[in-house]
Amino acid sequence: MKKYLIDANLPRYFSLWSGEEFQHVVQINDEMKDSEIWRYAKDRHLTIVTKDADFSDLVIFSNPPPRVIHIKFGNMKMREFHQSMSKIWSEACLLSS
């Protein structure tokens, strides 16, 4: 069963986000607008995983909002990003449950 919707601004080929629980926006429609992603996730009870601050802003105006994991790393190389995410992903999942 799908649980997480990975935004197009995040790496698609990342071992943490492969498997039955994950769906990537690019698999649905890589031209989806934020509002469409929001509605899609909300209708299917998915948690949005993104680096896009617009989703964090939308949480304030939607009742109830879908869950959002907003990744706030600065610019870094992909290897550093993978290492950092690997360290915190389990805890992020627990906190978003």
Biopython code that builds the backbone (N, CA, C, O; Angstrom):
import numpy as np
from Bio.PDB.StructureBuilder import StructureBuilder

atoms = [
    (1, "MET", "N", (0.838, -1.182, 0.000)),
    (1, "MET", "CA", (0.000, 0.000, 0.000)),
    (1, "MET", "C", (0.888, 1.253, 0.000)),
    (1, "MET", "O", (1.867, 1.335, 0.742)),
    (2, "LYS", "N", (0.532, 2.203, -0.830)),
    (2, "LYS", "CA", (1.296, 3.440, -0.929)),
    (2, "LYS", "C", (1.112, 4.268, 0.339)),
    (2, "LYS", "O", (0.023, 4.339, 0.908)),
    (3, "LYS", "N", (2.202, 4.886, 0.760)),
    (3, "LYS", "CA", (2.185, 5.693, 1.978)),
    (3, "LYS", "C", (2.802, 7.073, 1.759)),
    (3, "LYS", "O", (2.394, 8.048, 2.389)),
    (4, "TYR", "N", (3.787, 7.150, 0.862)),
    (4, "TYR", "CA", (4.524, 8.387, 0.634)),
    (4, "TYR", "C", (4.482, 8.774, -0.840)),
    (4, "TYR", "O", (4.584, 7.924, -1.725)),
    (5, "LEU", "N", (4.329, 10.073, -1.085)),
    (5, "LEU", "CA", (4.386, 10.618, -2.432)),
    (5, "LEU", "C", (5.649, 11.481, -2.519)),
    (5, "LEU", "O", (5.744, 12.519, -1.864)),
    (6, "ILE", "N", (6.603, 11.050, -3.321)),
    (6, "ILE", "CA", (7.890, 11.733, -3.436)),
    (6, "ILE", "C", (7.792, 12.781, -4.537)),
    (6, "ILE", "O", (7.497, 12.456, -5.687)),
    (7, "ASP", "N", (8.038, 14.031, -4.183)),
    (7, "ASP", "CA", (7.925, 15.152, -5.120)),
    (7, "ASP", "C", (8.980, 15.048, -6.218)),
    (7, "ASP", "O", (10.023, 14.418, -6.043)),
    (8, "ALA", "N", (8.687, 15.673, -7.342)),
    (8, "ALA", "CA", (9.574, 15.633, -8.511)),
    (8, "ALA", "C", (10.920, 16.313, -8.256)),
    (8, "ALA", "O", (11.880, 16.072, -8.988)),
    (9, "ASN", "N", (11.000, 17.161, -7.226)),
    (9, "ASN", "CA", (12.258, 17.870, -6.958)),
    (9, "ASN", "C", (13.251, 17.026, -6.160)),
    (9, "ASN", "O", (14.328, 17.504, -5.806)),
    (10, "LEU", "N", (12.897, 15.794, -5.880)),
    (10, "LEU", "CA", (13.778, 14.885, -5.141)),
    (10, "LEU", "C", (14.240, 13.755, -6.058)),
    (10, "LEU", "O", (13.566, 13.428, -7.035)),
    (11, "PRO", "N", (15.400, 13.155, -5.737)),
    (11, "PRO", "CA", (15.916, 12.093, -6.603)),
    (11, "PRO", "C", (14.971, 10.901, -6.660)),
    (11, "PRO", "O", (14.503, 10.403, -5.636)),
    (12, "ARG", "N", (14.709, 10.465, -7.863)),
    (12, "ARG", "CA", (13.799, 9.332, -8.065)),
    (12, "ARG", "C", (14.472, 8.010, -7.718)),
    (12, "ARG", "O", (13.848, 7.124, -7.135)),
    (13, "TYR", "N", (15.726, 7.882, -8.071)),
    (13, "TYR", "CA", (16.442, 6.626, -7.845)),
    (13, "TYR", "C", (17.240, 6.722, -6.549)),
    (13, "TYR", "O", (18.443, 6.980, -6.557)),
    (14, "PHE", "N", (16.552, 6.511, -5.457)),
    (14, "PHE", "CA", (17.133, 6.623, -4.126)),
    (14, "PHE", "C", (16.624, 5.417, -3.341)),
    (14, "PHE", "O", (15.415, 5.235, -3.197)),
    (15, "SER", "N", (17.521, 4.611, -2.844)),
    (15, "SER", "CA", (17.133, 3.337, -2.234)),
    (15, "SER", "C", (16.127, 3.484, -1.085)),
    (15, "SER", "O", (15.307, 2.591, -0.871)),
    (16, "LEU", "N", (16.179, 4.584, -0.352)),
    (16, "LEU", "CA", (15.222, 4.770, 0.742)),
    (16, "LEU", "C", (13.791, 4.916, 0.235)),
    (16, "LEU", "O", (12.839, 4.593, 0.946)),
    (17, "TRP", "N", (13.642, 5.399, -0.986)),
    (17, "TRP", "CA", (12.310, 5.691, -1.526)),
    (17, "TRP", "C", (11.928, 4.754, -2.647)),
    (17, "TRP", "O", (11.289, 5.164, -3.615)),
    (18, "SER", "N", (12.314, 3.502, -2.523)),
    (18, "SER", "CA", (11.890, 2.497, -3.496)),
    (18, "SER", "C", (11.060, 1.470, -2.738)),
    (18, "SER", "O", (11.243, 1.280, -1.536)),
    (19, "GLY", "N", (10.188, 0.838, -3.411)),
    (19, "GLY", "CA", (9.371, -0.180, -2.767)),
    (19, "GLY", "C", (7.894, 0.175, -2.798)),
    (19, "GLY", "O", (7.487, 1.207, -3.331)),
    (20, "GLU", "N", (7.122, -0.699, -2.219)),
    (20, "GLU", "CA", (5.657, -0.621, -2.247)),
    (20, "GLU", "C", (5.079, 0.626, -1.591)),
    (20, "GLU", "O", (4.014, 1.086, -2.004)),
    (21, "GLU", "N", (5.730, 1.179, -0.604)),
    (21, "GLU", "CA", (5.183, 2.320, 0.140)),
    (21, "GLU", "C", (5.329, 3.652, -0.589)),
    (21, "GLU", "O", (4.725, 4.648, -0.189)),
    (22, "PHE", "N", (6.117, 3.676, -1.644)),
    (22, "PHE", "CA", (6.487, 4.947, -2.269)),
    (22, "PHE", "C", (5.934, 5.079, -3.680)),
    (22, "PHE", "O", (5.938, 4.136, -4.470)),
    (23, "GLN", "N", (5.461, 6.276, -3.961)),
    (23, "GLN", "CA", (5.050, 6.637, -5.309)),
    (23, "GLN", "C", (5.718, 7.963, -5.628)),
    (23, "GLN", "O", (5.774, 8.856, -4.783)),
    (24, "HIS", "N", (6.217, 8.090, -6.830)),
    (24, "HIS", "CA", (6.914, 9.304, -7.247)),
    (24, "HIS", "C", (6.018, 10.112, -8.175)),
    (24, "HIS", "O", (5.358, 9.559, -9.055)),
    (25, "VAL", "N", (6.003, 11.404, -7.971)),
    (25, "VAL", "CA", (5.179, 12.287, -8.805)),
    (25, "VAL", "C", (5.480, 12.059, -10.279)),
    (25, "VAL", "O", (4.562, 12.082, -11.099)),
    (26, "VAL", "N", (6.743, 11.840, -10.639)),
    (26, "VAL", "CA", (7.091, 11.652, -12.050)),
    (26, "VAL", "C", (6.454, 10.394, -12.637)),
    (26, "VAL", "O", (6.311, 10.294, -13.855)),
    (27, "GLN", "N", (6.073, 9.443, -11.805)),
    (27, "GLN", "CA", (5.380, 8.249, -12.289)),
    (27, "GLN", "C", (3.926, 8.553, -12.634)),
    (27, "GLN", "O", (3.317, 7.858, -13.447)),
    (28, "ILE", "N", (3.378, 9.583, -12.020)),
    (28, "ILE", "CA", (1.989, 9.972, -12.255)),
    (28, "ILE", "C", (1.932, 10.962, -13.409)),
    (28, "ILE", "O", (1.307, 10.711, -14.440)),
    (29, "ASN", "N", (2.608, 12.106, -13.206)),
    (29, "ASN", "CA", (2.653, 13.169, -14.211)),
    (29, "ASN", "C", (3.702, 14.169, -13.747)),
    (29, "ASN", "O", (3.478, 14.896, -12.779)),
    (30, "ASP", "N", (4.826, 14.213, -14.415)),
    (30, "ASP", "CA", (5.922, 15.078, -13.965)),
    (30, "ASP", "C", (5.636, 16.559, -14.149)),
    (30, "ASP", "O", (6.461, 17.398, -13.787)),
    (31, "GLU", "N", (4.467, 16.895, -14.712)),
    (31, "GLU", "CA", (4.086, 18.298, -14.867)),
    (31, "GLU", "C", (2.962, 18.704, -13.909)),
    (31, "GLU", "O", (2.329, 19.745, -14.089)),
    (32, "MET", "N", (2.724, 17.878, -12.898)),
    (32, "MET", "CA", (1.678, 18.211, -11.921)),
    (32, "MET", "C", (2.034, 19.491, -11.186)),
    (32, "MET", "O", (3.187, 19.701, -10.809)),
    (33, "LYS", "N", (1.052, 20.333, -10.984)),
    (33, "LYS", "CA", (1.223, 21.546, -10.194)),
    (33, "LYS", "C", (1.150, 21.171, -8.719)),
    (33, "LYS", "O", (0.626, 20.117, -8.360)),
    (34, "ASP", "N", (1.683, 22.050, -7.867)),
    (34, "ASP", "CA", (1.659, 21.787, -6.424)),
    (34, "ASP", "C", (0.243, 21.518, -5.932)),
    (34, "ASP", "O", (0.038, 20.621, -5.114)),
    (35, "SER", "N", (-0.725, 22.271, -6.409)),
    (35, "SER", "CA", (-2.116, 22.083, -5.964)),
    (35, "SER", "C", (-2.644, 20.708, -6.366)),
    (35, "SER", "O", (-3.435, 20.113, -5.634)),
    (36, "GLU", "N", (-2.222, 20.203, -7.506)),
    (36, "GLU", "CA", (-2.643, 18.871, -7.950)),
    (36, "GLU", "C", (-1.979, 17.780, -7.117)),
    (36, "GLU", "O", (-2.608, 16.783, -6.761)),
    (37, "ILE", "N", (-0.714, 17.979, -6.815)),
    (37, "ILE", "CA", (0.007, 17.031, -5.950)),
    (37, "ILE", "C", (-0.650, 16.995, -4.583)),
    (37, "ILE", "O", (-0.867, 15.927, -4.011)),
    (38, "TRP", "N", (-0.963, 18.170, -4.068)),
    (38, "TRP", "CA", (-1.602, 18.309, -2.760)),
    (38, "TRP", "C", (-2.919, 17.531, -2.723)),
    (38, "TRP", "O", (-3.163, 16.745, -1.808)),
    (39, "ARG", "N", (-3.750, 17.758, -3.715)),
    (39, "ARG", "CA", (-5.063, 17.110, -3.781)),
    (39, "ARG", "C", (-4.911, 15.590, -3.944)),
    (39, "ARG", "O", (-5.622, 14.816, -3.304)),
    (40, "TYR", "N", (-3.988, 15.182, -4.797)),
    (40, "TYR", "CA", (-3.721, 13.765, -5.028)),
    (40, "TYR", "C", (-3.327, 13.074, -3.716)),
    (40, "TYR", "O", (-3.862, 12.020, -3.373)),
    (41, "ALA", "N", (-2.390, 13.680, -2.994)),
    (41, "ALA", "CA", (-1.933, 13.106, -1.720)),
    (41, "ALA", "C", (-3.052, 13.087, -0.692)),
    (41, "ALA", "O", (-3.232, 12.095, 0.014)),
    (42, "LYS", "N", (-3.795, 14.161, -0.605)),
    (42, "LYS", "CA", (-4.874, 14.257, 0.380)),
    (42, "LYS", "C", (-5.953, 13.208, 0.101)),
    (42, "LYS", "O", (-6.418, 12.537, 1.022)),
    (43, "ASP", "N", (-6.347, 13.066, -1.148)),
    (43, "ASP", "CA", (-7.392, 12.104, -1.518)),
    (43, "ASP", "C", (-6.980, 10.664, -1.247)),
    (43, "ASP", "O", (-7.834, 9.813, -0.998)),
    (44, "ARG", "N", (-5.678, 10.384, -1.292)),
    (44, "ARG", "CA", (-5.179, 9.017, -1.131)),
    (44, "ARG", "C", (-4.494, 8.791, 0.220)),
    (44, "ARG", "O", (-3.923, 7.727, 0.458)),
    (45, "HIS", "N", (-4.552, 9.784, 1.092)),
    (45, "HIS", "CA", (-3.954, 9.694, 2.432)),
    (45, "HIS", "C", (-2.452, 9.396, 2.368)),
    (45, "HIS", "O", (-1.943, 8.555, 3.108)),
    (46, "LEU", "N", (-1.752, 10.102, 1.466)),
    (46, "LEU", "CA", (-0.315, 9.943, 1.308)),
    (46, "LEU", "C", (0.418, 11.088, 1.989)),
    (46, "LEU", "O", (-0.106, 12.198, 2.083)),
    (47, "THR", "N", (1.608, 10.825, 2.455)),
    (47, "THR", "CA", (2.486, 11.853, 3.002)),
    (47, "THR", "C", (3.366, 12.371, 1.871)),
    (47, "THR", "O", (4.043, 11.592, 1.201)),
    (48, "ILE", "N", (3.357, 13.683, 1.660)),
    (48, "ILE", "CA", (4.183, 14.308, 0.631)),
    (48, "ILE", "C", (5.597, 14.485, 1.184)),
    (48, "ILE", "O", (5.777, 15.019, 2.278)),
    (49, "VAL", "N", (6.586, 14.043, 0.435)),
    (49, "VAL", "CA", (7.995, 14.236, 0.786)),
    (49, "VAL", "C", (8.556, 15.207, -0.242)),
    (49, "VAL", "O", (8.534, 14.923, -1.440)),
    (50, "THR", "N", (9.062, 16.357, 0.218)),
    (50, "THR", "CA", (9.449, 17.422, -0.701)),
    (50, "THR", "C", (10.530, 18.320, -0.125)),
    (50, "THR", "O", (10.780, 18.329, 1.081)),
    (51, "LYS", "N", (11.164, 19.072, -1.008)),
    (51, "LYS", "CA", (12.061, 20.162, -0.601)),
    (51, "LYS", "C", (11.397, 21.507, -0.845)),
    (51, "LYS", "O", (11.977, 22.549, -0.538)),
    (52, "ASP", "N", (10.203, 21.498, -1.387)),
    (52, "ASP", "CA", (9.466, 22.696, -1.793)),
    (52, "ASP", "C", (8.748, 23.327, -0.596)),
    (52, "ASP", "O", (7.842, 22.721, -0.023)),
    (53, "ALA", "N", (9.148, 24.525, -0.227)),
    (53, "ALA", "CA", (8.555, 25.218, 0.926)),
    (53, "ALA", "C", (7.082, 25.550, 0.722)),
    (53, "ALA", "O", (6.365, 25.777, 1.697)),
    (54, "ASP", "N", (6.620, 25.583, -0.515)),
    (54, "ASP", "CA", (5.206, 25.895, -0.770)),
    (54, "ASP", "C", (4.276, 24.906, -0.066)),
    (54, "ASP", "O", (3.188, 25.285, 0.369)),
    (55, "PHE", "N", (4.688, 23.658, 0.048)),
    (55, "PHE", "CA", (3.837, 22.668, 0.708)),
    (55, "PHE", "C", (3.712, 22.946, 2.200)),
    (55, "PHE", "O", (2.643, 22.753, 2.779)),
    (56, "SER", "N", (4.782, 23.392, 2.818)),
    (56, "SER", "CA", (4.717, 23.745, 4.239)),
    (56, "SER", "C", (3.765, 24.910, 4.456)),
    (56, "SER", "O", (3.056, 24.958, 5.461)),
    (57, "ASP", "N", (3.746, 25.847, 3.520)),
    (57, "ASP", "CA", (2.822, 26.977, 3.608)),
    (57, "ASP", "C", (1.375, 26.523, 3.437)),
    (57, "ASP", "O", (0.484, 27.049, 4.103)),
    (58, "LEU", "N", (1.128, 25.558, 2.559)),
    (58, "LEU", "CA", (-0.225, 25.068, 2.322)),
    (58, "LEU", "C", (-0.825, 24.378, 3.543)),
    (58, "LEU", "O", (-2.043, 24.374, 3.723)),
    (59, "VAL", "N", (0.024, 23.800, 4.375)),
    (59, "VAL", "CA", (-0.449, 23.117, 5.584)),
    (59, "VAL", "C", (-1.281, 24.064, 6.451)),
    (59, "VAL", "O", (-2.257, 23.647, 7.076)),
    (60, "ILE", "N", (-0.896, 25.314, 6.484)),
    (60, "ILE", "CA", (-1.579, 26.312, 7.324)),
    (60, "ILE", "C", (-3.007, 26.558, 6.861)),
    (60, "ILE", "O", (-3.877, 26.860, 7.678)),
    (61, "PHE", "N", (-3.260, 26.434, 5.564)),
    (61, "PHE", "CA", (-4.551, 26.815, 5.005)),
    (61, "PHE", "C", (-5.477, 25.646, 4.692)),
    (61, "PHE", "O", (-6.579, 25.871, 4.190)),
    (62, "SER", "N", (-5.082, 24.431, 4.964)),
    (62, "SER", "CA", (-5.899, 23.265, 4.644)),
    (62, "SER", "C", (-6.262, 22.537, 5.923)),
    (62, "SER", "O", (-5.410, 22.289, 6.776)),
    (63, "ASN", "N", (-7.534, 22.198, 6.046)),
    (63, "ASN", "CA", (-7.988, 21.536, 7.263)),
    (63, "ASN", "C", (-8.835, 20.328, 6.902)),
    (63, "ASN", "O", (-9.938, 20.514, 6.388)),
    (64, "PRO", "N", (-8.400, 19.139, 7.134)),
    (64, "PRO", "CA", (-7.048, 18.755, 7.540)),
    (64, "PRO", "C", (-6.138, 18.663, 6.318)),
    (64, "PRO", "O", (-6.580, 18.302, 5.227)),
    (65, "PRO", "N", (-4.891, 18.985, 6.510)),
    (65, "PRO", "CA", (-3.952, 18.877, 5.391)),
    (65, "PRO", "C", (-3.445, 17.441, 5.253)),
    (65, "PRO", "O", (-3.557, 16.654, 6.193)),
    (66, "PRO", "N", (-2.884, 17.092, 4.083)),
    (66, "PRO", "CA", (-2.137, 15.828, 4.035)),
    (66, "PRO", "C", (-0.855, 16.021, 4.840)),
    (66, "PRO", "O", (-0.447, 17.154, 5.097)),
    (67, "ARG", "N", (-0.247, 14.964, 5.222)),
    (67, "ARG", "CA", (1.031, 15.071, 5.925)),
    (67, "ARG", "C", (2.116, 15.484, 4.941)),
    (67, "ARG", "O", (2.082, 15.131, 3.762)),
    (68, "VAL", "N", (3.074, 16.238, 5.453)),
    (68, "VAL", "CA", (4.181, 16.713, 4.626)),
    (68, "VAL", "C", (5.485, 16.523, 5.391)),
    (68, "VAL", "O", (5.608, 16.935, 6.545)),
    (69, "ILE", "N", (6.442, 15.904, 4.742)),
    (69, "ILE", "CA", (7.807, 15.868, 5.257)),
    (69, "ILE", "C", (8.586, 16.852, 4.396)),
    (69, "ILE", "O", (8.869, 16.591, 3.226)),
    (70, "HIS", "N", (8.926, 17.987, 4.994)),
    (70, "HIS", "CA", (9.628, 19.051, 4.269)),
    (70, "HIS", "C", (11.115, 18.930, 4.585)),
    (70, "HIS", "O", (11.547, 19.154, 5.716)),
    (71, "ILE", "N", (11.874, 18.578, 3.579)),
    (71, "ILE", "CA", (13.320, 18.410, 3.729)),
    (71, "ILE", "C", (13.976, 19.766, 3.508)),
    (71, "ILE", "O", (13.841, 20.368, 2.443)),
    (72, "LYS", "N", (14.685, 20.236, 4.523)),
    (72, "LYS", "CA", (15.286, 21.566, 4.469)),
    (72, "LYS", "C", (16.808, 21.488, 4.539)),
    (72, "LYS", "O", (17.423, 22.005, 5.472)),
    (73, "PHE", "N", (17.397, 20.848, 3.560)),
    (73, "PHE", "CA", (18.844, 20.840, 3.445)),
    (73, "PHE", "C", (19.238, 21.917, 2.454)),
    (73, "PHE", "O", (18.518, 22.172, 1.489)),
    (74, "GLY", "N", (20.358, 22.537, 2.684)),
    (74, "GLY", "CA", (20.887, 23.472, 1.702)),
    (74, "GLY", "C", (21.446, 22.715, 0.511)),
    (74, "GLY", "O", (21.273, 21.501, 0.399)),
    (75, "ASN", "N", (22.109, 23.427, -0.367)),
    (75, "ASN", "CA", (22.720, 22.770, -1.520)),
    (75, "ASN", "C", (23.813, 21.830, -1.047)),
    (75, "ASN", "O", (24.662, 22.197, -0.235)),
    (76, "MET", "N", (23.779, 20.624, -1.564)),
    (76, "MET", "CA", (24.805, 19.644, -1.240)),
    (76, "MET", "C", (24.898, 18.647, -2.375)),
    (76, "MET", "O", (23.981, 18.514, -3.186)),
    (77, "LYS", "N", (25.993, 17.968, -2.418)),
    (77, "LYS", "CA", (26.183, 16.937, -3.434)),
    (77, "LYS", "C", (25.231, 15.783, -3.148)),
    (77, "LYS", "O", (24.826, 15.556, -2.008)),
    (78, "MET", "N", (24.886, 15.064, -4.204)),
    (78, "MET", "CA", (23.925, 13.968, -4.071)),
    (78, "MET", "C", (24.383, 12.929, -3.048)),
    (78, "MET", "O", (23.563, 12.400, -2.298)),
    (79, "ARG", "N", (25.650, 12.640, -3.013)),
    (79, "ARG", "CA", (26.161, 11.656, -2.055)),
    (79, "ARG", "C", (25.928, 12.131, -0.612)),
    (79, "ARG", "O", (25.505, 11.352, 0.242)),
    (80, "GLU", "N", (26.206, 13.413, -0.353)),
    (80, "GLU", "CA", (25.952, 13.977, 0.979)),
    (80, "GLU", "C", (24.460, 13.930, 1.312)),
    (80, "GLU", "O", (24.075, 13.612, 2.437)),
    (81, "PHE", "N", (23.633, 14.249, 0.329)),
    (81, "PHE", "CA", (22.187, 14.209, 0.526)),
    (81, "PHE", "C", (21.742, 12.798, 0.915)),
    (81, "PHE", "O", (20.993, 12.629, 1.877)),
    (82, "HIS", "N", (22.194, 11.802, 0.185)),
    (82, "HIS", "CA", (21.841, 10.415, 0.493)),
    (82, "HIS", "C", (22.297, 10.015, 1.895)),
    (82, "HIS", "O", (21.551, 9.373, 2.635)),
    (83, "GLN", "N", (23.512, 10.392, 2.255)),
    (83, "GLN", "CA", (24.025, 10.053, 3.585)),
    (83, "GLN", "C", (23.196, 10.724, 4.677)),
    (83, "GLN", "O", (22.845, 10.093, 5.673)),
    (84, "SER", "N", (22.890, 11.992, 4.488)),
    (84, "SER", "CA", (22.102, 12.732, 5.479)),
    (84, "SER", "C", (20.696, 12.152, 5.614)),
    (84, "SER", "O", (20.202, 11.964, 6.726)),
    (85, "MET", "N", (20.063, 11.872, 4.493)),
    (85, "MET", "CA", (18.711, 11.314, 4.534)),
    (85, "MET", "C", (18.699, 9.930, 5.169)),
    (85, "MET", "O", (17.789, 9.596, 5.927)),
    (86, "SER", "N", (19.700, 9.137, 4.860)),
    (86, "SER", "CA", (19.781, 7.792, 5.434)),
    (86, "SER", "C", (19.849, 7.834, 6.958)),
    (86, "SER", "O", (19.320, 6.952, 7.635)),
    (87, "LYS", "N", (20.498, 8.858, 7.488)),
    (87, "LYS", "CA", (20.635, 8.995, 8.940)),
    (87, "LYS", "C", (19.325, 9.381, 9.616)),
    (87, "LYS", "O", (19.071, 8.963, 10.745)),
    (88, "ILE", "N", (18.493, 10.168, 8.946)),
    (88, "ILE", "CA", (17.297, 10.714, 9.615)),
    (88, "ILE", "C", (15.979, 10.146, 9.117)),
    (88, "ILE", "O", (14.941, 10.420, 9.719)),
    (89, "TRP", "N", (15.978, 9.361, 8.035)),
    (89, "TRP", "CA", (14.736, 8.921, 7.413)),
    (89, "TRP", "C", (13.837, 8.131, 8.369)),
    (89, "TRP", "O", (12.633, 8.380, 8.420)),
    (90, "SER", "N", (14.384, 7.210, 9.106)),
    (90, "SER", "CA", (13.570, 6.402, 10.034)),
    (90, "SER", "C", (12.862, 7.272, 11.058)),
    (90, "SER", "O", (11.681, 7.069, 11.344)),
    (91, "GLU", "N", (13.574, 8.231, 11.605)),
    (91, "GLU", "CA", (12.975, 9.125, 12.595)),
    (91, "GLU", "C", (11.903, 10.033, 11.947)),
    (91, "GLU", "O", (10.860, 10.297, 12.545)),
    (92, "ALA", "N", (12.175, 10.495, 10.738)),
    (92, "ALA", "CA", (11.181, 11.331, 10.031)),
    (92, "ALA", "C", (9.896, 10.541, 9.808)),
    (92, "ALA", "O", (8.800, 11.080, 9.963)),
    (93, "CYS", "N", (10.024, 9.287, 9.452)),
    (93, "CYS", "CA", (8.836, 8.437, 9.246)),
    (93, "CYS", "C", (8.065, 8.256, 10.552)),
    (93, "CYS", "O", (6.836, 8.320, 10.564)),
    (94, "LEU", "N", (8.772, 8.034, 11.629)),
    (94, "LEU", "CA", (8.112, 7.883, 12.937)),
    (94, "LEU", "C", (7.376, 9.160, 13.341)),
    (94, "LEU", "O", (6.253, 9.104, 13.841)),
    (95, "LEU", "N", (8.005, 10.293, 13.126)),
    (95, "LEU", "CA", (7.385, 11.562, 13.501)),
    (95, "LEU", "C", (6.197, 11.908, 12.633)),
    (95, "LEU", "O", (5.303, 12.625, 13.081)),
    (96, "SER", "N", (6.158, 11.419, 11.398)),
    (96, "SER", "CA", (5.050, 11.750, 10.506)),
    (96, "SER", "C", (3.885, 10.776, 10.621)),
    (96, "SER", "O", (2.854, 10.973, 9.978)),
    (97, "SER", "N", (4.029, 9.750, 11.415)),
    (97, "SER", "CA", (2.941, 8.747, 11.563)),
    (97, "SER", "C", (1.794, 9.284, 12.378)),
    (97, "SER", "O", (0.808, 8.579, 12.595)),
]
sb = StructureBuilder()
sb.init_structure("model")
sb.init_model(0)
sb.init_chain("A")
sb.init_seg("    ")
for serial, (resi, resn, name, xyz) in enumerate(atoms, 1):
    if name == "N":
        sb.init_residue(resn, " ", resi, " ")
    sb.init_atom(name, np.array(xyz, "f"), 0.0, 1.0, " ", f" {name:<3s}", serial, name[0])
structure = sb.get_structure()
